[in-house]
């Protein structure tokens, strides 16, 4: 039996080969053939060592089911989304575990226009098809079209048309041995930028750093940008849908600060910007002072994508580094975000650190607690129950967020791994510590309650 816990909020993820194996690849392919209205399907994979073992049976089943596969090989997941949207395909599959550790793998599944199949939006139907083995008979007659070169050429043209790189900058790039290796540095150089790249060789063991770019994992990039006098740096996650930026002083920007920066310099009055519940209050403040409308939603691609489409947003973003733009079909594309950063700095002619000084500054911190997939939602539910008894302003669209006049904290279950995440923000360092202390106490209380009842 397929494990229920591998079906996460936006994709299928688990450890290879205990949770994810070649037989599951066959089942995923056959389920997608049942799910999609047509059979023109884009397929990509990231650099993980298990990908060949997982991708071949997936391709075999798609061909046996009569699909026309647009195969782009090892590529950033956003390139798979782009392929669907650009050429009007029926859907796509990326064999990837995104930013998870090397032993993980999985599948990101999409329908038309690259719209993600998440739980509540199609993934539960795919799970049901797999559980019941309701695949139908193979029809044969499928074909694999090698489309990488064509797609790459069109994507590069798309970048050129949608980002004005008017001035040559000096850029530090850290793909972390993931799918953006060669891809990001190559496009930037061909666009006339000077690039200094590290960890730019694909390697599914991720020997240079963790696939998830965080301040503690990208210190080499920070040092390089500062010591070499670069204009900015950018680190990508394992499959290229997250971008974490570093300013010219070597300081890491959270995704929410990047969104505030873009909003402060790119939106027009009336433009809508979508941000998620763990983003800094600075985003709302900046958007509103620019005459825009800040729209709150839950964490994750499907929430951001759906809300942006609903309100016709100009852009959106997450604290984790996922950035969304109307020009890029509303999906999260880390390289497109990097190209827009070049456009911004080119047009302003000022240092990134100087532009950041114009933003309101709040003090925030992310804390992660290791909690099993079986317990994490129960713990968050317990936190919510306890906070409701206390009273106060609560936001419960994704986890539970307590808002006070001194700051706030949010506690929510990770959508991608066995963790509970807490973000706290205060108006200064002292108030941040108060929020962190209060949040930790609520988590620990809830964890003990759930553990005692387990």
N, C-alpha and C positions, 0 to 999 in steps of 0.2 A: 504494500500500500504506500502511496505517496504521502509524505508527512504534511499535515495541515499547516505547520508553522513556516514552511518555505514559501507559502503564498502570502506575500507581504502587501503593504498598502498599494505599491505601484508596480511591483514586479515579482518575479520568482527568484529567491536567493537562498543558498545554503552552502554547506561544505561539501567539496568533491573528495571522494565519490560516495560518502555516507548518505548525503541528501540529494545531490545532483549527479546524475550518471547518464551514459549514452541512451539507455532505455527511456529515460525521462525526455531526452531530446526528441526521440521519435514520437512520444506521446504529445509533446508540445507542438510539434510540427503538424500532426494530424488534427489536433484540436483547433489550431489556427485555421486550417483549411475548412473546418466546419464553421468556424466563427465568422470568417471574412465573407463579404458578398462576392468578391472576385478572387482571382488567383495570381495577381501580379504582386509579388512580395519581395521587399528588400531584405537582405541578410548581411549582417556585419558581425565582427567579433573583436574583443579586446586582446591584450597580449598574454593572458594567463596561460600557464603551461598545460592546463586541461582543455583548452579551447579546441584543439584539433580533434580530440576524442569526442567532444560534444557536438561540434559543428558538422562533421561528416555525416553522422546518422540523421541529423536534422535536415540537411540538404537532400539526402537520399529519400527521406519520407516526403519532402515537398515535391520532388520530381515524380515519385511514385503516385502522388495525389494529383498530378496534372498541373502543378504550378509553374509559372514563368518567374524564375528567381533572378532578381537583380543583385548579384553577389558583388560586394565591394571589399570583402576580405577584412584584414586588420585595419580598423578605422575608428575614429572617435564616434561614439554613439550619436551625437548630433548630426553627423554626416549621414547616418541611416535615416534620421528624421527628415533631413533635407531631401534625400532621395525620394522618399514617399511624397512629400509636398511638391517638390519641383516637377516630378514626372507624373503626378496623379495616380500613384500606385494604390493598391487596395490595403496594404498594411506592411508591417515589417517586424523583424526579430533581430535583436542584438544579443549575442551570447556574451554576457558580461556580468560582473558583480560590482561594477562601478568603483567606489572608493573602499570597498571591504578588503580585508587582508588577502594575501595571495592564495590561501587554501580555499577561499570561497569562489563560487561561480553561480551563474544563473541566466535568466532571460528577461530582457525588457521587450514587451510586446505592444504593438501599436496597430491602430486601424487607419482609416483614411486621414490624410493631412497630418500624419504623424501623431494623432491623438492617442494618448496613452491608455492602455487597458489596465485600470487599477481596480481594487476591490470596490464594488458598488458601481463600477463603470465597465464591466465586461470580464474582469479577471475571475470573478466568482463563477461565471458561466464556463470559462475555460477550465477551471478546476472541476466543475461538475462533469464536463465532457470527459476529462481525464479519469476521474474517479469511476465513472460508469463505463468507461471504454466505449463511448458512443461515437466512434470515429467514422463509421460508414466505410464503404468499399473503396479501395484505391482505383483510380481511373487510368493511371499511366499517362504518358504523353507529355510530361513536364520537361522543362529545359532550364539549364543554368546559363545565364548571360554574364560574362565577366565585364562589369561596368565601372570598376574602380577609376580607370583613367578618365572616362567620360564624366563621371560624377565629380572627380577632383577638379577638372577643368572648369566645369560649370559653377562649382562652389567658389573657386578662386575668382571667377568673373563676378559672382554674386557679392563677394566681399568687396571687390573693387568698386562696384556700383553703389554699395550701401555704407561705405565708410570712407571719408575723405582724409587721406593721409597726406596732408599738404606740406609737412615738414619732416625732415629726417630726425628721428630720435634714436637714442641708445637704450636698448631694451634688454633686460635680463629675463631669460625664459628657463623654467624648470618643469619639464614634463614628468619628472619622477619615474622614468623608464616605462611610462604608459603609452597610450595610443597617440598622444600628441607629439611623440618623438619624431623629429624630422618634418612633421606636418606643420606645426606652428612656426618653427624657425624658418622653414622653407618659404612659406607664404609671406611672412614678414620681410624676409630678405628680398624676395622678388618684388615686393611693394616699395623697395627703396629704403627700408629701415636697417639700422645697424643692430645686429643681434649678438649677444653673448649667451650661449646656451650651456647648461649643465644637465647631467643625467638625461642626455638626449639620445640614448640608445635603448630601443625597446627590449624589455627583459621581464618576463612574467614572474620572476622571483621578487621583483621590486627591491633590488639590493641597496639602492641609494637612500630610500626613505619609505615611510608608510604611504600607500596609495592615496590616503586622505591628506590634503595639504592643510596644515594647522600651523600656528606660530611656532610650536615646538618642533615641527618636522621640517620646516623650510628655513632654518637658521642659516644654512649655507647660502641660499639665495639672498637673504637679507644682508649678510656680510658682503657679498659680491656687489650688490647694488650700491651700498654705501661706500665701500672702499674703491670701487672703480668709477664712481661718479656717474652712474647710469640714471636715466630719466625716470624709470620705474622698472619693477620686476613683476612677473606673473607666474604663478605656479598652478598647474593643472592637476586634476585628480586622475585616477586610473583610466577612466573612459572618456574624459574630456568634456564633461558637462558642468564642472565646477571650475571657477577661476578665483584665485585668491591673489590680491594685488599687494605690492610692496612699494611704498613711496620712495623718493630719492634719498631720504634719511635712513632707509632700511627698516621702516616701521610698517608692520602688517596692518592692512585694512580688513575689518570684518566685512562680510557681504552686505550688511545693512548700511555701513558707512560708505561703501562703494555705491550703493543705490542712492543714498542721499547726495553724494557727489554728482552722479549722473543727473539726478533730478534738478539739482541746483544750477546746472549748466546747460541742460538740454530741453527741458519741458517749457511749454508755452501756457499762458493762462487758460484754464479750462481742461488741460490735459489731466488724465487720470493715471495714477501710479498705484499699483497693487503691492502690498507688503504683507508679510506673515507675522503671526502673533508674537514671535520671539525677537522681532526686530526692534531696534532702538526707537524711542520716541522722537529722535532727531529726524527720522524719515518723514513722519507726519508734519513736523514743524517746518522742515525745508519745503516740502511740497506745497503746503498751504501759504507760506510766505511768497512763493512764486506764482500764486494764483491758481494752483492746481487742486486736484481732489485726491486725497489719500484714501485708499480702499483697503480695509483689513480682511485677511482670509487665513485659512489654516496653512500649515507647513506642507510642502511637497508639490511636485510638478503638476499633478492633476488639479489641485486646488488653485494654484497660481494660473495655470493655463485656462481653466474654466472661468475663473473670475475675470481674467483679462479679456476673454472673448465676450463675456456677459456685459461688461461695462465699456468695452472698446478702449482699453488702456493703452497708453503710450509705451509703458515699460513696467517691469515688476522685478522683484528680487527676494532672496532669502538670506538669512544670516550666514548660512553655510557656503555661500558663494555661487549659487545658481542665479543667473541673470537672464531675464526674458525681455525681448524687444518685439514690438509690432512688426518691424521690418523683417525679422527672422522667423516669421510664421508663428510667433508666440511660444516657441519652444526654447528650452535652456541650452544655449550654445556658448561654451566658455571661450572659444576662439573669437566668436563674433563680439563678445564683451571686451576682449583684449583689443580688437580692431577699433571698437568705439572709444576705448581709452586713448589710443593713438590719435584718433580724430579729435577728441576733446583737448588733449595737450597741444596738438598741432595748431588748433584754432585759437587757443588762449595765449600761447606763447609764454606761459608762466610755469613755474615748478609745480609738481603735484602737491608737494607739502604746503605751498602757498595757497593753493585752491582749497585744501582741506581746512586751513585756518578759518575760512569763512563759514564753516559748518558749526552748528551748536554741538557742544561736547557733553556727553553723559558718560558715566563710568559703568561698564558692564562686564560680566564674566560668565563664561559657560562652564558648567560642571557636569560630568557624566558619571552615572552610577551603573555598575555592572549588575543587571537584573535579568533573569532568564526570560525567554519569550513567553513562557507559561505564566509568569508572575507580573510582568511589567505593567500590563493594562490594569490588573487588579490593584496594584500599588497606586497607580495614578487615580483610579476610581476612589480609593480610600482617602487619598489626599483631598480630592474634591468634596467628599462627604464631610470630612473634618472641617474644611474651610467654610463650607456652607453653614455649619453650626456656629462658627465664629462670627459670621456676617462680614460685610465689606463688599467692595466692588469686585466681582468675579467675571472673567471671560472664559467660557468653556467650549469654544468652537474647536479647540484642538488641545487636549489636556486641560489644565486649569491654571489660570493666571490671576494672581491677586494684585490689584492696583491700589496704591495708596498715594497720599500727597508727598511721600518721601521717596517713592520709587516703586518697583514692582518685582515680582518673580513669577516665572512660569515653570511648571513641572509637567512633562509630557513623555509619552513612550516613544522611543525611536521607531521610525517606520522601516528601518533597514537592518537592524541588528538587535541583540539582546542587551538593551540599555534603556535606562530612564535618563532623560536630559533635563537639566535645570539651567535656565538663564535668569540672571538677576541684573537689575539696573538701578543705580542711585544717582541722585543729582550731584553727589561728590563721593569721594572715597569712603568717608565715614558712613554715609547712608547706604552705599553699596554693601559694606560689611554687615550692616543691619539686615538688609534684604537677604543676603547669602545665609546668614545665621538663621533667620526665620524660615527660609526655604529648606535648609538642611534639616531643621528640627521637624518640619512637617513631613519630609520624606522619610526620615528615620522612624517617626511615629507610625506612619502608614505601613512601612516595610515590616515593622515588628508585628503589627496587627495582622497583616496578610500571612506572614510566616507562622504565626501562632495558630491561624485557622486552616493552614494548608494540610 
